[in-house]
Amino acid sequence: MSALFAEVLVKPLFLWGFNTLGYVFTGQIATAVAVPIVCGYFSDQITKLLRETTASVRYPQRVDGTLVLICSCRGFIGFGISYGPIAFVDKMGYDGAFNIFAGIMGALMVIGIFIYIFGTQIRRRTQRFVVGS
């Protein structure tokens, strides 16, 4: 990704020197520290709280499989987006690339809304496939 940033940041408007391009990742260092805490620990606590307060109406008793699935899908999508971004941006241009990224995010949001609305019916229909204790 630094090669993608470099192309933008060394040109006029920003005119960063090559010796300062590494500072772009300062925000990612802070994010790498904060995200595991916020998305890990606090997410687990919120899930446990919701599970207890809703008596499993909308949230399953065992969320382990769901969380693994979410993390796996996030990893696949992230890998797909990060695979070859320089060639992708060169081919599509910045507007085209970010429009496609916005479309992916919009599709994921629509899927999330659909799952929220129809989650109870989906779980009811797929419950027979659950294997475990």
trRosetta pair geometry for C-beta under 8 A, 3 or more apart (Angstrom, degrees):
i j d omega theta_ij theta_ji phi_ij phi_ji
1 4 5.3 -52 -160 34 50 115
1 5 6.4 48 146 -17 75 101
1 82 7.2 -53 -63 -144 106 100
1 85 6.6 27 -103 48 72 145
2 5 5.5 -51 -147 39 40 111
2 6 6.0 48 152 -30 69 104
2 21 6.5 96 -170 145 104 117
2 22 7.7 -1 -132 -99 135 54
2 24 6.8 150 -121 63 80 136
2 25 7.4 -36 -87 -48 106 113
3 6 5.5 -47 -143 29 32 117
3 7 6.9 39 157 -25 60 98
3 86 5.7 -23 104 -79 116 138
4 7 6.3 -50 -158 24 30 111
4 8 7.4 14 152 -4 59 106
4 85 5.5 -27 -69 108 148 117
4 86 5.4 -141 -77 -84 88 80
4 89 6.4 105 -135 14 111 153
5 8 6.1 -71 -160 43 37 103
5 9 5.5 14 159 -9 78 121
5 21 6.7 140 108 -165 112 100
5 24 5.0 76 168 -150 161 170
6 9 6.1 -66 -129 45 26 100
6 10 5.8 14 178 -13 68 114
6 18 7.6 35 -143 -120 114 76
6 21 5.4 13 -98 -140 88 147
7 10 7.2 -59 -136 34 14 99
7 11 7.2 12 161 -20 51 114
7 86 7.8 125 -14 -133 143 100
8 11 6.4 -72 -162 28 28 110
8 14 6.9 60 137 15 73 145
9 14 4.7 -85 -149 111 55 150
9 16 4.2 -10 154 24 104 129
9 21 6.3 141 85 -116 141 88
9 24 7.0 -119 -47 -73 161 127
10 14 7.3 -31 -39 86 11 106
10 15 7.0 36 -166 -134 37 30
10 16 5.7 -79 -85 63 53 77
10 17 7.7 70 -118 -119 88 13
10 18 6.9 20 -100 -71 128 71
10 21 7.5 -27 -58 -81 98 117
11 14 6.8 59 66 41 58 93
11 15 7.5 -74 108 -72 21 53
12 15 6.1 18 -113 -59 41 96
16 20 5.3 -124 -173 82 98 109
16 21 5.9 117 127 -80 131 69
17 20 5.0 78 61 12 85 102
17 21 7.7 -121 97 -32 47 78
18 21 5.9 -25 -154 -11 41 118
20 23 5.4 -21 178 6 76 120
21 24 6.0 -18 177 -8 58 114
22 25 6.2 -46 -177 25 59 108
23 26 5.3 -6 -171 -23 63 117
24 27 7.7 -51 167 24 45 99
25 28 4.7 -52 -160 40 69 118
25 29 6.3 78 140 -30 81 91
26 29 5.8 -49 -155 26 34 113
26 30 7.0 29 150 -11 63 102
27 30 5.8 -55 -153 39 37 109
27 31 6.1 38 150 -19 68 108
28 31 5.3 -52 -142 40 36 115
28 32 6.1 44 155 -27 67 102
29 32 5.7 -50 -148 31 29 113
29 33 6.9 24 152 -14 60 103
30 33 5.9 -59 -156 36 34 108
30 34 6.1 17 155 -9 69 115
31 34 5.8 -64 -137 46 31 102
31 35 5.5 32 170 -27 72 112
32 35 6.6 -38 -120 28 21 109
32 36 7.7 19 174 -11 49 102
33 36 7.5 -74 -173 31 23 99
33 37 7.4 6 149 -5 59 116
34 37 5.9 -72 -160 42 38 109
34 38 5.7 18 159 -8 79 116
35 38 6.0 -62 -133 47 30 100
35 39 5.2 -5 -179 13 72 118
35 40 7.8 83 135 -15 58 92
36 39 6.7 -59 -114 57 19 88
36 40 4.6 5 -177 -7 59 134
36 41 7.7 58 142 -9 66 88
37 40 6.3 -38 -96 46 10 100
37 41 5.6 -24 -159 26 51 116
37 42 7.0 49 146 -10 62 102
38 41 7.8 -13 -66 50 8 82
38 42 5.3 -28 -154 33 41 131
38 43 7.4 67 139 -31 50 91
39 42 7.3 -13 -57 56 11 92
39 43 5.2 17 -172 -26 42 134
40 43 6.2 -54 -128 33 2 108
40 44 6.7 -2 159 -14 50 108
41 44 5.9 -60 -155 34 27 110
41 45 6.5 22 153 -16 65 107
42 45 5.5 -53 -147 37 36 112
42 46 6.2 36 155 -19 68 104
43 46 5.8 -53 -145 37 30 109
43 47 6.3 32 155 -19 64 107
44 47 5.8 -56 -148 37 29 112
44 48 6.3 29 155 -18 65 106
45 48 5.8 -54 -147 37 31 110
45 49 6.3 32 154 -19 64 107
46 49 5.6 -54 -147 37 31 113
46 50 6.2 29 156 -16 66 107
47 50 5.9 -56 -145 39 29 108
47 51 6.2 32 155 -23 64 108
47 59 7.1 175 -162 -163 72 139
47 63 5.5 -129 175 76 133 172
47 67 7.7 -19 -100 -71 170 122
48 51 5.6 -55 -146 35 29 114
48 52 6.4 24 157 -16 64 107
49 52 6.0 -60 -150 38 28 106
49 53 6.1 12 161 -9 67 114
50 53 6.0 -62 -135 44 28 102
50 54 5.8 4 174 -1 67 117
50 58 7.7 -64 165 79 112 102
50 59 5.1 110 123 -30 104 161
51 54 6.9 -67 -133 45 17 93
51 56 6.7 24 -160 -77 73 68
51 59 4.7 -115 -92 112 66 129
51 60 7.7 -33 -119 83 107 34
51 61 6.7 110 -165 -118 121 40
51 63 6.9 -114 -73 -29 134 124
52 55 7.9 13 175 -67 29 47
54 57 4.8 -108 164 33 98 94
54 58 5.5 -56 161 33 155 88
54 59 5.6 102 62 21 133 103
56 59 6.2 -102 -122 76 45 63
56 60 6.5 40 -144 -134 96 25
56 61 5.5 -16 -99 -54 131 79
57 120 7.5 -26 166 -97 66 122
58 119 6.3 67 -157 87 79 134
58 120 6.7 -67 -108 -64 62 97
59 63 6.9 -20 180 -76 95 118
60 63 5.8 148 72 -76 92 65
60 66 6.7 145 40 -24 127 136
60 123 6.8 -174 -74 -128 108 142
62 65 6.6 47 127 8 103 97
62 132 7.6 -86 52 110 173 162
63 66 5.0 -61 -162 46 65 117
63 67 5.6 65 141 -26 88 103
64 67 6.0 -62 -150 36 26 107
64 68 6.4 25 155 -17 64 107
65 68 5.7 -55 -148 36 32 111
65 69 6.3 33 154 -19 65 107
66 69 5.7 -56 -150 36 31 112
66 70 6.4 31 153 -19 65 105
67 70 5.6 -50 -145 35 34 112
67 71 6.3 32 156 -16 65 106
68 71 5.9 -57 -147 40 30 109
68 72 6.1 31 154 -21 65 109
69 72 5.7 -55 -144 37 29 112
69 73 6.2 26 159 -16 65 107
70 73 6.0 -57 -146 39 27 107
70 74 6.2 29 155 -20 63 109
71 74 5.7 -55 -146 37 30 113
71 75 6.3 32 154 -21 64 106
72 75 5.7 -57 -152 35 30 112
72 76 6.5 28 153 -17 66 104
73 76 5.7 -52 -146 36 34 110
73 77 6.2 29 157 -14 67 108
74 77 6.0 -57 -145 41 28 107
74 78 6.0 29 156 -19 64 111
75 78 5.7 -56 -141 40 28 111
75 79 6.2 28 159 -19 64 106
76 79 5.9 -55 -147 36 28 109
76 80 6.3 27 155 -18 63 108
77 80 5.7 -56 -148 37 30 112
77 81 6.3 25 156 -16 65 107
77 104 7.1 150 -163 175 116 128
77 108 7.7 43 -129 -80 165 137
78 81 5.9 -58 -145 39 29 107
78 82 6.0 12 162 -6 66 115
79 82 6.0 -67 -139 47 27 100
79 83 6.0 38 160 -39 66 106
80 83 5.9 -46 -143 17 26 116
81 85 7.4 30 153 -84 62 104
81 101 6.8 77 -140 -112 124 96
81 104 7.2 -167 -84 85 118 171
82 85 6.1 -42 -147 -39 42 114
84 87 4.7 -35 178 41 103 112
84 88 5.6 111 118 -27 86 98
85 88 5.3 -60 -144 41 35 116
85 89 6.0 32 160 -18 72 106
85 97 7.7 86 -161 -161 81 142
86 89 6.1 -55 -146 38 27 105
86 90 6.3 28 154 -19 63 109
87 90 5.6 -54 -145 38 31 114
87 91 6.2 28 157 -17 65 109
88 91 6.0 -60 -148 38 27 107
88 92 6.0 -9 168 12 66 115
88 97 5.7 105 133 -114 97 116
89 92 6.5 -67 -127 55 26 88
89 93 7.1 -4 -176 177 59 6
89 94 6.1 24 -157 -83 103 57
89 97 4.8 -30 -102 -41 68 160
92 95 8.0 -135 142 74 86 56
92 96 3.4 -138 169 101 93 123
92 97 4.6 131 86 -57 126 74
92 100 6.8 -40 -173 -7 164 131
93 96 4.6 86 57 13 86 105
93 97 6.7 -159 86 -8 40 90
94 97 5.9 -59 -142 39 28 109
94 98 6.1 14 165 -8 66 112
95 98 6.3 -65 -143 44 24 100
95 99 6.1 28 157 -23 63 110
96 99 5.7 -55 -145 35 28 113
96 100 6.6 27 156 -17 63 104
97 100 5.9 -57 -155 35 30 109
97 101 6.5 30 149 -17 65 106
98 101 5.2 -45 -143 37 41 116
98 102 6.2 46 153 -22 66 101
99 102 5.6 -50 -147 36 32 113
99 103 6.5 37 150 -22 62 103
100 103 5.5 -50 -150 33 34 116
100 104 6.6 38 150 -20 65 100
101 104 5.7 -50 -151 33 34 112
101 105 6.5 32 152 -15 65 105
102 105 5.7 -54 -147 39 34 111
102 106 6.2 37 152 -21 66 107
103 106 5.6 -53 -144 38 30 113
103 107 6.3 33 156 -21 64 104
104 107 5.8 -54 -149 35 29 111
104 108 6.5 27 154 -16 63 106
105 108 5.8 -56 -149 37 32 111
105 109 6.4 33 152 -20 65 105
106 109 5.6 -54 -148 35 32 112
106 110 6.4 32 154 -19 65 104
107 110 5.8 -53 -149 35 32 111
107 111 6.4 34 152 -19 65 104
108 111 5.6 -51 -147 36 34 113
108 112 6.4 38 151 -22 64 104
109 112 5.5 -53 -150 35 33 115
109 113 6.5 33 152 -18 66 102
110 113 5.7 -51 -149 35 34 110
110 114 6.3 37 151 -20 65 106
111 114 5.6 -55 -149 37 32 115
111 115 6.3 30 154 -18 66 106
112 115 5.8 -54 -144 38 30 108
112 116 6.3 33 154 -22 64 105
113 116 5.6 -53 -149 34 31 114
113 117 6.4 24 156 -14 65 107
114 117 6.1 -61 -148 39 27 105
114 118 6.0 -20 171 24 66 112
115 118 6.7 -73 -126 60 23 79
115 119 5.2 56 166 -76 65 92
115 122 7.0 -41 -138 12 71 157
116 119 6.0 -16 -132 -22 17 119
118 121 5.0 -54 -170 47 78 112
118 122 5.6 84 129 -29 88 100
119 122 5.5 -56 -143 37 31 112
119 123 6.2 28 160 -16 67 105
120 123 6.0 -56 -148 38 28 107
120 124 6.3 29 153 -21 63 108
121 124 5.5 -52 -144 35 33 114
121 125 6.3 25 159 -13 66 108
122 125 6.1 -62 -149 41 28 104
122 126 6.1 2 162 1 66 117
123 126 6.2 -70 -135 50 27 95
123 127 6.1 54 160 -59 65 93
124 127 6.0 -30 -150 -10 25 119
126 129 5.4 -48 -175 31 72 115
126 130 7.4 91 133 -41 77 87
127 130 5.7 -34 -163 0 48 119
